[in-house]
C-alpha cells in the first residue's frame, strides 16, 4: 500500500510585504549573503556569483525577479542554495522567517485573473495564521532561455556543469 503525501514542509520567506514559501526538500542550505563577485553582462536579476566550498554558484535576487524595488536593509537577507536542472543556484531573499508544515488539503490553486507579485512563479497559496503565503515553483523561476544563458543547458537540452572547482579562492 502506497502512502500519499499529506503535508509539505516549507521555509517561509519575506520579500517586501509578501510572504512566500519554498519546499524544504528543494533547499540544500541557507546562508548569510557573502561578498558577491559581479558577472558582466548577466541577466538583470542575477546579482553575481559566490564561491561556496569550491563551487561557483550564480545568485538570483528574488526581489529583482519579482520586479520589486531594492531592499533598504539587507542585514537579514539570506541565500537559499537550491538546485535547478541539477545545478546549484542561490536565491537572495529578504529574510527566512520560519519552517512550517502545511497540510496539502490547505494548499489552494493560485488565483486566476489576479495580479500578484511573483504570481507566475506560484504553485499555490495557503493561509498561515490568517496570512496568505505563496508557495513558489522553483522550476519556473528561470525560463528555458535564462537557464541556457546561465549555462544550465546546452543547445541539445543537456545539463552542463557550472560548479567547476575554483583554485582562485
C-alpha positions as a Python dict, from the first residue, in 0.01 Angstrom:
ca = {
    (1, 'X'): (0, 0, 0),
    (2, 'X'): (150, 334, -105),
    (3, 'X'): (114, 627, 124),
    (4, 'X'): (19, 959, -37),
    (5, 'X'): (185, 1279, 70),
    (6, 'X'): (-40, 1453, 323),
    (7, 'X'): (169, 1757, 411),
    (8, 'X'): (467, 1957, 294),
    (9, 'X'): (739, 2127, 497),
    (10, 'X'): (834, 2473, 375),
    (11, 'X'): (1069, 2756, 458),
    (12, 'X'): (878, 3085, 484),
    (13, 'X'): (1041, 3388, 322),
    (14, 'X'): (967, 3756, 344),
    (15, 'X'): (1001, 3963, 28),
    (16, 'X'): (887, 4325, 64),
    (17, 'X'): (543, 4294, 228),
    (18, 'X'): (472, 3948, 86),
    (19, 'X'): (522, 3606, 237),
    (20, 'X'): (643, 3321, 20),
    (21, 'X'): (741, 2962, 87),
    (22, 'X'): (978, 2708, -68),
    (23, 'X'): (959, 2332, -20),
    (24, 'X'): (1247, 2249, 216),
    (25, 'X'): (1323, 1937, 11),
    (26, 'X'): (1447, 2175, -262),
    (27, 'X'): (1679, 2370, -28),
    (28, 'X'): (2032, 2240, 29),
    (29, 'X'): (2123, 2510, 279),
    (30, 'X'): (2050, 2866, 392),
    (31, 'X'): (2344, 3103, 437),
    (32, 'X'): (2417, 3468, 507),
    (33, 'X'): (2495, 3671, 196),
    (34, 'X'): (2872, 3671, 141),
    (35, 'X'): (3062, 3910, -85),
    (36, 'X'): (2940, 3856, -440),
    (37, 'X'): (3159, 3860, -749),
    (38, 'X'): (2990, 4056, -1029),
    (39, 'X'): (2901, 3885, -1356),
    (40, 'X'): (2948, 4113, -1658),
    (41, 'X'): (2651, 4122, -1898),
    (42, 'X'): (2446, 3899, -1669),
    (43, 'X'): (2068, 3878, -1667),
    (44, 'X'): (1919, 4182, -1489),
    (45, 'X'): (1813, 3979, -1182),
    (46, 'X'): (2147, 3796, -1142),
    (47, 'X'): (2346, 3976, -873),
    (48, 'X'): (2670, 3788, -934),
    (49, 'X'): (2826, 3462, -821),
    (50, 'X'): (2954, 3315, -497),
    (51, 'X'): (3221, 3056, -433),
    (52, 'X'): (3074, 2808, -188),
    (53, 'X'): (3323, 2539, -89),
    (54, 'X'): (3480, 2544, -436),
    (55, 'X'): (3153, 2561, -633),
    (56, 'X'): (3079, 2876, -830),
    (57, 'X'): (2706, 2948, -790),
    (58, 'X'): (2501, 3222, -962),
    (59, 'X'): (2293, 3440, -727),
    (60, 'X'): (1940, 3541, -833),
    (61, 'X'): (1790, 3836, -646),
    (62, 'X'): (1426, 3733, -594),
    (63, 'X'): (1327, 4098, -541),
    (64, 'X'): (1454, 4187, -888),
    (65, 'X'): (1300, 3873, -1037),
    (66, 'X'): (963, 3980, -899),
    (67, 'X'): (1010, 4343, -1013),
    (68, 'X'): (1027, 4481, -658),
    (69, 'X'): (1236, 4780, -551),
    (70, 'X'): (1571, 4725, -379),
    (71, 'X'): (1564, 4646, -7),
    (72, 'X'): (1662, 4929, 227),
    (73, 'X'): (1802, 4695, 493),
    (74, 'X'): (1996, 4388, 378),
    (75, 'X'): (2110, 4274, 725),
    (76, 'X'): (1853, 3992, 741),
    (77, 'X'): (1897, 3886, 375),
    (78, 'X'): (1980, 3521, 316),
    (79, 'X'): (2075, 3296, 27),
    (80, 'X'): (1881, 2977, -32),
    (81, 'X'): (2109, 2729, -203),
    (82, 'X'): (1897, 2501, -419),
    (83, 'X'): (1915, 2303, -739),
    (84, 'X'): (1758, 2386, -1075),
    (85, 'X'): (1813, 2149, -1367),
    (86, 'X'): (2061, 1961, -1150),
    (87, 'X'): (2281, 2269, -1099),
    (88, 'X'): (2316, 2481, -784),
    (89, 'X'): (2152, 2822, -771),
    (90, 'X'): (2139, 3076, -489),
    (91, 'X'): (1820, 3276, -432),
    (92, 'X'): (1864, 3601, -242),
    (93, 'X'): (1565, 3673, -18),
    (94, 'X'): (1494, 3948, 236),
    (95, 'X'): (1452, 3713, 529),
    (96, 'X'): (1381, 3350, 617),
    (97, 'X'): (1120, 3371, 890),
    (98, 'X'): (1036, 3013, 989),
    (99, 'X'): (995, 2649, 885),
    (100, 'X'): (639, 2519, 892),
    (101, 'X'): (435, 2217, 787),
    (102, 'X'): (137, 2277, 557),
    (103, 'X'): (-135, 2014, 510),
    (104, 'X'): (-176, 1965, 133),
    (105, 'X'): (-554, 1998, 172),
    (106, 'X'): (-493, 2362, 279),
    (107, 'X'): (-298, 2446, -37),
    (108, 'X'): (-519, 2631, -286),
    (109, 'X'): (-461, 2692, -656),
    (110, 'X'): (-322, 3034, -747),
    (111, 'X'): (-600, 3287, -803),
    (112, 'X'): (-687, 3338, -1169),
    (113, 'X'): (-701, 3685, -1316),
    (114, 'X'): (-546, 3847, -1010),
    (115, 'X'): (-209, 4020, -1049),
    (116, 'X'): (17, 3907, -765),
    (117, 'X'): (386, 3994, -744),
    (118, 'X'): (562, 3672, -841),
    (119, 'X'): (229, 3506, -918),
    (120, 'X'): (360, 3343, -1236),
    (121, 'X'): (610, 3152, -1019),
    (122, 'X'): (347, 3017, -778),
    (123, 'X'): (237, 2659, -718),
    (124, 'X'): (-36, 2753, -474),
    (125, 'X'): (-148, 2965, -184),
    (126, 'X'): (-226, 2885, 177),
    (127, 'X'): (-306, 3073, 496),
    (128, 'X'): (-59, 3066, 783),
    (129, 'X'): (-208, 3227, 1093),
    (130, 'X'): (-457, 3407, 863),
    (131, 'X'): (-176, 3550, 645),
    (132, 'X'): (-159, 3441, 279),
    (133, 'X'): (165, 3261, 188),
    (134, 'X'): (253, 3186, -174),
    (135, 'X'): (429, 2855, -239),
    (136, 'X'): (693, 2911, -508),
    (137, 'X'): (752, 2683, -805),
    (138, 'X'): (1133, 2681, -805),
    (139, 'X'): (1149, 2520, -1150),
    (140, 'X'): (950, 2810, -1303),
    (141, 'X'): (1181, 3085, -1172),
    (142, 'X'): (1400, 3069, -1482),
    (143, 'X'): (1280, 3035, -1840),
    (144, 'X'): (1443, 2788, -2076),
    (145, 'X'): (1637, 3075, -2237),
    (146, 'X'): (1754, 3207, -1898),
    (147, 'X'): (1871, 2860, -1795),
    (148, 'X'): (2063, 2835, -2122),
    (149, 'X'): (2215, 3183, -2073),
    (150, 'X'): (2332, 3087, -1723),
    (151, 'X'): (2490, 2771, -1866),
    (152, 'X'): (2241, 2532, -1712),
    (153, 'X'): (2154, 2383, -2051),
    (154, 'X'): (2338, 2301, -2369),
    (155, 'X'): (2165, 2359, -2706),
    (156, 'X'): (2056, 1993, -2701),
    (157, 'X'): (1885, 2041, -2363),
    (158, 'X'): (2150, 1856, -2167),
    (159, 'X'): (2269, 1999, -1839),
    (160, 'X'): (2622, 2134, -1810),
    (161, 'X'): (2839, 2175, -1507),
    (162, 'X'): (2869, 2527, -1369),
    (163, 'X'): (3019, 2401, -1047),
    (164, 'X'): (3379, 2370, -1153),
    (165, 'X'): (3626, 2380, -870),
    (166, 'X'): (3796, 2716, -836),
    (167, 'X'): (4157, 2733, -734),
    (168, 'X'): (4148, 3113, -714),
    (169, 'X'): (3984, 3131, -372),
}
